[in-house]
């Protein structure tokens, strides 16, 4: 009887409307195992053996950017080293109030607690619509679904948000405004670390585009069979990530994975594809992934800070010479973003398309 019941639940789960999201699947009470749509091939599943213990991403105290000249120089050097060697770092003493961080996590939770009908008001939309709810990465083309629901919305230059929760717009507006200030400060310092003028990256990015991505990873009955988010690199310049207290982020470093544990009131920042382009490969975007667990749901809030949609992104001419030949061709950010969001994620595949032929 138990076997028949299990198989029946499996069939119900596989017949469920997966476009509504993983949380809807769980709320319907039809699963006690991972449905077939979410089961990854063995060679693509996460494994604890792949994760190296005792390593962590660099931690940078960015209060030094507002300190003495020597402190500023040291902080800029630390940022350059982190971008060069890891592509990821954690920032502390960033100046954003803990109360605002807590409020943003609260409204994120509230959004994912909304009914499926309310969330699906923003579902099945164009990949560049300013407010969009969905599941997996791109459920229309993904062969295997990620164990993830998401809300994405434009935050700058114009703020777009869902109507609910009622206080979402106020909290998110304030939060992403502060995150943008932080991102611009970091991009100025990173410009200097490359030997460029502090305003170089911001100028090339024009008025810029900031997209907020709220990721919800429900508890999973068989986490070893699926992925929260497949290995990928981010579009844009810098991604600033807020994690709740539940771990799950892993970063590829050299030939292994490193877990990035959550630390309250800190942000994880990573080099994204278009900063790699501007730096002509000096700083590289790095693949990262999310794993899930059987005990607790997890929320992360990413702010992708990139160029304006009509900005043409290309390697800084100052960083191209005989020793460092041109590595990437130029492309409008909007075209790259649509291409990246419309296809299934495969590591850094979209960036690879812009690489120029190697010289013989």
C-alpha positions, 0 to 999 in steps of 0.5 A, spaced: 500 500 500 505 504 501 508 503 495 502 504 491 501 511 495 508 513 493 507 512 486 500 515 486 504 521 489 509 521 484 504 521 478 500 527 481 507 531 482 509 530 475 502 532 473 502 538 477 502 545 474 510 546 475 510 553 472 506 556 479 513 554 482 516 549 487 512 552 493 505 551 490 507 544 489 509 543 496 503 546 498 499 542 494 501 536 499 502 531 493 510 530 494 514 526 498 520 525 493 523 529 488 518 529 481 522 527 475 522 534 472 527 536 478 531 530 478 538 532 475 543 526 471 548 523 476 554 527 473 550 534 474 548 533 482 551 536 487 556 532 492 559 534 499 565 531 496 566 536 491 566 542 496 573 543 500 573 545 507 577 550 510 577 555 505 573 562 504 572 567 500 576 574 502 573 579 507 574 586 505 572 592 510 570 597 506 570 603 511 577 603 509 575 607 502 572 613 507 579 612 511 586 615 510 589 615 504 593 609 506 587 606 508 583 607 501 589 605 497 590 598 501 582 597 501 583 598 493 588 593 493 584 588 497 578 589 492 583 588 486 586 582 489 579 579 491 577 580 484 583 577 480 584 571 485 577 569 487 571 573 483 568 573 490 568 577 496 564 579 502 564 586 505 563 588 512 562 595 515 558 597 509 554 602 512 547 599 510 542 599 517 541 592 519 534 594 520 533 595 513 536 588 511 532 585 516 525 589 513 528 586 506 528 579 508 521 580 511 518 583 505 521 577 501 518 572 505 511 575 505 511 575 497 513 568 497 507 566 502 502 570 497 497 565 494 499 562 487 494 566 484 497 573 486 504 571 484 502 568 477 499 575 476 507 576 474 508 570 471 509 567 464 512 574 462 517 576 457 524 576 460 525 583 460 519 585 463 520 589 469 516 585 474 517 577 473 515 571 477 517 564 475 520 558 477 527 554 475 531 559 471 527 559 465 522 554 465 520 554 458 527 551 456 530 548 462 531 540 461 531 539 468 528 544 473 532 548 479 528 547 486 527 555 486 522 560 485 524 567 484 521 574 483 525 579 479 524 586 478 527 593 475 530 597 481 534 603 477 533 607 473 525 606 475 523 602 480 518 597 479 515 592 484 509 587 485 503 590 488 503 586 494 505 585 500 503 592 501 509 595 504 514 591 499 515 597 494 517 602 500 522 597 503 525 595 497 525 602 494 529 604 500 533 597 500 535 597 493 537 604 493 542 603 498 545 597 495 546 601 488 550 606 492 554 601 495 555 598 488 557 604 485 562 605 491 565 598 489 565 599 482 569 606 483 574 603 487 575 597 482 576 602 476 582 604 480 584 598 482 585 596 474 589 603 473 582 606 470 579 613 473 574 612 478 568 614 474 570 609 468 566 603 469 560 608 471 561 612 465 561 606 460 555 603 464 551 610 462 545 611 467 546 603 469 540 598 470 539 594 477 535 588 477 533 585 484 532 578 484 529 574 490 530 567 490 526 562 494 529 555 495 523 551 499 525 545 503 527 539 499 525 531 500 531 529 496 536 535 496 541 530 493 538 529 487 536 536 484 539 543 484 537 550 487 541 553 482 545 550 477 552 553 476 552 559 472 556 566 472 552 573 472 550 578 467 552 585 469 558 589 473 557 587 480 552 582 484 551 584 491 547 578 494 544 578 501 543 571 504 538 569 510 541 565 515 540 558 511 546 556 507 546 554 500 551 558 496 557 555 493 563 558 489 567 555 484 574 556 486 580 553 481 578 546 481 573 545 486 567 548 490 567 553 496 561 554 501 559 561 502 556 561 509 551 566 511 554 571 516 549 576 519 549 584 516 554 582 511 553 582 503 557 577 498 559 581 492 561 577 485 564 580 479 559 579 473 560 578 466 560 585 463 566 587 469 570 581 466 569 584 459 571 591 461 577 589 465 579 585 458 579 579 462 583 581 468 578 580 473 573 574 471 566 572 473 566 566 477 561 560 476 557 559 483 551 555 484 545 554 490 544 547 493 538 545 497 536 542 504 531 537 507 530 541 513 529 549 512 527 553 506 532 559 504 531 566 501 537 570 498 536 577 495 541 579 489 542 585 486 545 585 479 548 592 478 549 592 470 550 597 464 544 601 461 540 596 456 542 601 450 550 601 453 555 598 448 560 594 453 567 593 450 574 592 453 577 598 456 582 601 451 587 602 456 587 595 458 589 592 451 596 592 448 601 587 445 601 583 452 594 583 453 590 582 446 583 584 445 579 578 448 572 580 447 568 583 442 562 588 444 555 587 444 549 591 447 547 590 454 540 589 452 541 584 447 546 580 451 541 580 457 535 578 453 540 572 450 542 570 457 535 570 460 532 566 454 536 560 454 538 555 459 544 556 463 550 553 461 556 555 466 559 562 462 556 560 455 553 566 453 560 570 455 564 565 451 560 567 445 563 574 445 570 571 446 575 573 440 579 568 436 586 567 439 592 569 436 596 564 433 
